[in-house]
Amino acid sequence: MIPIEKVKSVFFIGIGGIGMSALARYLNTKNIKVSGYDKTETQLTKKLVSEGIDIHYQDEIENIPTDIDLVVYTPAIPKNHKQFNYLLDSGIPVVKRAKLLGLMTERHKLIAVAGTHGKTTTSAMVSYLAIQCDIKVTAFLGGIAHAFDSNFIDGDSEWMVAEADEYDRSFLSLIPVISVVNSVDADHLDIYGTESAILESFAEFMCRTKPGGHLIIPSEVERKLTPEIREKLSAKKVKVVSFGSENSEVIYSNVGVEGASYTFDYEYEGFKLQHLKLGMPGIHNLKNMVAAITAVLLTGSASIARIPDAVSAFSGIKRRFELVWDGKIKYIDDYAHHPTELEATISSAKMMYPEKKVLGVFQPHLFSRTRDFYKGFAEALDELDEVILLPIYPARELPMEGVESEMIAGEMKNENVKVVPFDKLIEELKNRKFDVLLTLGAGDIDLHVNEIKAWLKYEQY
């Protein structure tokens, strides 16, 4: 393909995706003509259009611009997509989103945040802390950060922050100077097949860290590093910076809870911060912030005196334990779509609202993930007082025989579980009595958020 600096016009297939739209926004700021296709119009695509990006929603050949010199696509595009197949045969360079991200970041100092959980929140934390500490960063996020009301930050600087996605081994297109790996749990088994294959892919990502760079990992991930991986990292003079145990390089201690916030102390190589306050529930978010602080410190150019205020001011990500309504009934929306994420979100809600009746609405994401983890979903959801299950959101997949939400319900010990059609959810909620509502899932469950909020507001007044 032609060098990225010579690209004049780019067409995105699936431009409304959270990762795709961030790249589109970046190119648009560089005076590159950006256009794209997506299946449906959303608030995000409307925002892109308002920024001067042309988008259409019909998969027809005649809608393709005539002057494009690069095509970018998401792996979620179906194989029978007419525009995609036409462009594959057109002679115009066609690349995956991950390839473009790699090309755009390769000449910068990249902080890449990976992990089966926590990468969106952590990359947003890194970006926010860096900016508050006088470090300019350009950031590509996997969610809408409240502080920026965007998934893209235009810093026009040498530093870049990117979420490193393990799906389809996309993160192997990146070469970070600082790598963060928060977790390596089994996921995307439709791609990897086995948990060991996932570990191998994460190990390969870690070893892509630039010579002399840093790898930030929790102690539970460090314990999974084989002698071979350690030897490769050592040969490149990559310093492993772990946190979470007494023998770790980074120590966080004196962890406490004040209302819905965590307090903690932080120490790394003689640098100490005391009584930091994080206004986000969940010990997993505290660990995310520890990794983010460490990454910012390792840039070597942070105004470190500003870190405590930045930590306390971080306001989170949309759909990551987002308090949507704070009335008589508390309503929290979360993107959790893996058993470990469900467990973390539910335990956080229980911590914040002890002795309250918590109702969870969960929409499973992907037939393959439901097939692989239905027992784990059941175990996590059993901690709720009541559960409503929605039908599986298929995303890029076709239905699988026998795989349905009832599989999860059948494994649950909690008898207060019911599978409800998507269009009957509001009606079902109106017939329930609860103090806290959680909506959970990575599908289109968020389409109900405003409707639920409006109902709760009406009920209160």
N, C-alpha and C positions, 0 to 999 in steps of 0.2 A: 504494500500500500504506500501511498505518498506520505512523506513526513508530516506529522501532525501540525507543524507550524505552517505548512502550505495548504492546509485544508480551508476551503472557503465556504462550503455548504454541506451540512450534515442532516441526514434524515434518520429519525429514531422510530423504530417499530416497537411500540409499547412505551411510548414517551411518558405516560401517566404513572409509571411505576416509581416508587419512592427513590430508588437508586438511579434510575434512568433520568428522572426529572432534574436531579442535582447536577448531573453531567451536562444536560441540556442548558441549564441555567449558567453554568460555568462558560460554556462555549458562546452563549449569547452575550456574555459580558466582554468577550474578546472580539466582538464585531464579526462573528461568523454567523452566516445565515442558518438558522435552526428551524426545522419543521418536523412533523411527526404524525404518526397514527396511534390511536388507542381505541379499545373496544367501546368504552363508554366515557361520557363526559363526567368529570368529578370536580370537586372544589379545587383540587390540585391542577387539573388541566385548565380550568378557568383562570387560575392564577398565572399559569404559563402563557396563556393567550394574552392576558393583560400586560405581560412583560414583552410582548411583541413576537411571540412564537406562534407560527401557523400550525394548527392541529385539525385533522379530520378524523371521522369515526366510522367510515365505511371502507371495508377491505376491497377496494376496487383499483385496478391498475391505473386507470385514468386520473386517480387522485395523487399519484406519485409526482412530486416536482420534477421538472426536466433538467435542472441544473445542479443536481447533487453530485458530490465527488467522494462521499463516504456514507455508508449505511451502518447504523448501530442497532443491535437487536438484543432483546432479553431472552434467556432460555425458556421463559414461560410461554413464548409464542408457539402456537400449535404447528405441527409439521405441514398441515394442509393450508397454511396461510397464503393467500394468493399473492399479495405484494411481496412477501418474504421470498417465495420461490421464484417470482419474476426477477427480483433484484439479484438473487444468487446466480442467475444465468445472464445477467446484464453486462458483466465485466467491471462493474463498479465495485470497489473494495467493500466487503461486508465483514464486520467484526462484532464479537460479543461485547456487551457492556464492560465486562472485566478487562478485556484487552484495551479498550479505550482508556479506562481508569489507569491502567498500568502505563500507557503512553503519556498520559497527562501528568503523572506524578514522578516519572523516572528521573527528571532533572531537578527535582526538589528534595528537600529534607522531609521525608515522609514518616509520620507517626501512624502506624496501621494497627487497628484494634480488631482482634479476632476472638472467636469463642462461640460455642453453641448457644450461650446465653450472655446477655449483658453488653454486647458490643455497641448497640445503638446508644444506650445510656452512657457508657464509658467514653465513647468518642465525642459525645456532646459535652460531657464533663471536661474532657481534655481541652476541647475548643474554647469552652467558656472560661475555664481557669486561665488558659494561655492569654486570651484577650484581656481579661481583667488584670493580668500580670504584665501587661505591656508587650506581649509577643503577638505580632501579626500572624494570623494563620488563614489559609484557605481550607475550608472543610466540606467534605461530602458525607452527609449523615443519612442513616437509614430510618429517620423519623423526623417529625417536626419539633424542633426544640422551642420551648416556650420563650426563652430569652431572646431568640432571633426571629420567631414566628416563621421559620424556614428550615429546609433540609440542606441548604447551601449557604456558606459564608464566604464572601469574596474578600480575602485579605490581601491579594496581590503581593504575595511575600514568598520567601524561600521555604517557609514551613507549610506543610500540608498535613491535614488530618483526614483519614479515610476509614470507613468501616470495611473490614476485610471479610468478605462473605465466603463461608466454606462450601455453600451449595455449588454443585457442579465444579468444585475445585477452583472457583473463581479467584480466590486469594493468591493463587500461585502465579498471578500476573504482576504481583506487587513486589517491590524491593525496598523495605523500610529501613530507616536508620534507627528507629525505635519501634519494636514490635511488642504488642500486648496480647496475651492469650489468657482470657479469663476462665475458660472452661472447655473441656473436651469430652462432653457427654455424647452418648450415642444419639444420632439424629440423621435425617436424610438417608436412611438405609435403602431407599429406592435408588439412590445414586451409588452409595458406597458398598452396600451388601452386608458388611460386617463392621463391628465396632473397631476391630484392629485396623481395618482399612482407613477408618476416620482418623485414628491416632497417627497412622503413617502419613496421611495428608497434612495434618497439623504439624507434624515433625518437619515435613518438607517446607512448610511455610516458615517455621521458626528458623530453619537453616538458610532462608533467603534474606535474613537480616544482613545488612551491609557489614563488611569487615570493620571491626572497631565499634560496632553499634551495641545496642542494649536490648535484651529480651526480658520483659516484665511478666511474671507469672505467679499465681498463688501457689502455696506450698503443695497443695494436692495435685497440681499439674506438674510441678517440679519432680515429684516422686515418680511420675510416669516417664520421665526422660531416661532413655536407655543409655548405656555407656557409649554406643555408637553415635547417638545424637549429641551427647556431651562432647565427644571427641571432635565432631564436625564444628560445633559452635566454638570450641576452644581453638581449633585451627584457624578460624576466621577472627579470633580475638573478640568474639561477641560475649559481653558480660551478662550473665544470668542474674537478674535481680528478683528475688522471690520475696513473698510476704505471706504472713498468716501463721507462722510458727515461731517458737522461741529461737530457733537457729536461722531464721530468715534475715536477709539483708535489711528489709524494711520491717519495722515493728509498729503495730498499732495496738494500743493498750487502754486501760481504764475506760472501757466501753460502757456507756450508760444510756438511759432513755429518759428524755424530757418531753412529755406529751407525745407528739407524733414524730419527734426528732431523735436522732442518735447523737451522742457526744463521744469524743474519743481523742486520744493523744497520738501523735505521729512522730516517728524518728527514722532517719536514714543518714548514715555516715556522719553522725554527729550533729546533723540538723534536726531540731526539735520544734514541734508545734503542739501546744497544749490546749485542751478543751475546745477542739474544733466541733462545730455544730452543723450537722447535716439535716436539713428539713425534709428528708424523704424516709419513709419507713422501710424496714427490711434490711437484715444484715447483709444481704447480697449487694444492696446499693452502697452500704458502707465500704465493702470490699472494692466495688467499682470505683469509688472515690479515692481510695488508697492507691489504686493503680493509676488513676488520673493524676493525682498529685505527684506521684513518682515520675510519670512521663514528662510533666511540665518542668519539674526540677532538672531532669536529665537534658533538657534543651540547653541548659547553662546560661540562659539569658532572661530568666524570669525575675520580676520584682517580687521576691518571695514574701515580703512583708504584707502583701495584699492577698495571700492565699487564704487566711482565715475568713476574711470577709467574702471572698469569692465562693468558698465552700458553703457558707451559710446562705448565700444569695441564690445559689443554683436552683432553678425552678422546675427542672425536669423536662420530660418529653411527652408530647401528646400520645395518649393510649399506653403510657407506661405508668400504671398506678395513678391515673389521672382522676382527681376528685372533680367529678362533673357537677354534682349537686350536693350542697351542704346544708340541708334543711332537717326537718324532723327525721326523714329517711336520708341516710348518706348513700350516695351513688358513686361508685368507682368503676372506671372502664380501663381494661388492661389487654395488651396484645398477647398475653401468655398463650402458647400453643404447644408446649412440651410439658410432660409431667413435672419436671424439675421447676419450670417456670410457674406452673399452677401452684405447686407446693409453696414457692416463695411468696407469691401474691396472696394466697389464702392465709398463710401464717402472718403476713404483714397486716392484713385486715383484722385478724384475730387479736394481734398485739395492740392495734389502734383502738379497737372497739370491743374490749373484753365484756363478757356477759350480755352482748347484743346478739340478736338473731340474724345470721348472715345467710342470704339467699344468693346462690351463684347461677348464672346463665352461661353455659359453655357451648360454643360452636366448634366442633372438631375441624381441623384443617388438614385436608388430604385424606384420601382413602388409605394410601400406603402407610401414613403415619398412624392412623387409627388402628390399622391392622397390627402394626409393630408395637404400639404402646398402649393398647386399650386397657390392659391391666394396671399400668402405671397411672393412666388417667383416672381410673376408678379409685385407686388408692388415694390419690391427691384430693379428688372431689369428695371423698368420704368425710373429710374434715369440715365440710360445710354443713349447716343445719338443714338446708333444703337445696335441691339441685334441679334446674331445668336444662335439659339437653336439646339443642337444635340439630337438625340434620347436618350431615357432613358437608363442609364447603369443598367442592372438588378442585378448584383452582385449575391447574394444568392437566388434571387426571380424568380418565374415564371411570365410571363406577366399577367396583370390584364385587363380584358375587358374594353375598353374605356379610359384607363389611358395611356396617351401619352403626348409628349412635346407640342402638339397642345393645350392641356388644359391650359398651361401657356400662350401661345401666345394669346389665346382667351380672357384672362382676362386682358391683358395689354392695357394701354391707348396709349402707344408709338406705332405708326404705323410702325416704322422702325424695324420690327422684322420678322425673317424668320427662318423656320425650315429646316435644311440642313442635308443630310445624312453624316455620319461620313467620308466616303471616298471622299466627295466632298468639304470638309472644305477648303483646301488650294486653290483650284480653286475659291471658293467663296471669300476668303480673297483678292485674286489678283484683283478682280473686285471692291473692296471697296476703299474709300478714308477716312483715319482716322489718328489721331496723336498718340493715345494711344490704345494699344490692351491688353485686359484682357482675359485670358483663365481661366475658373472657373469650379470646380467640383472635386468630389472624385473618379470618375471612371477611365477609361483609356484614358481620354483626354490628359494626360501627354505624351502619345505616340506620339503626334503631336508636342511637344515642340521643339525638335531638328530640325525637318523639317521646322517649322515656323521660327526659329532662322536663319537657313541657308538661307531661302528665303529673310528675312529682310536684312541679311548681303550682299547678292547678289544685292538687290535693292539699297542699299546705295552706293555700289561701282561700 
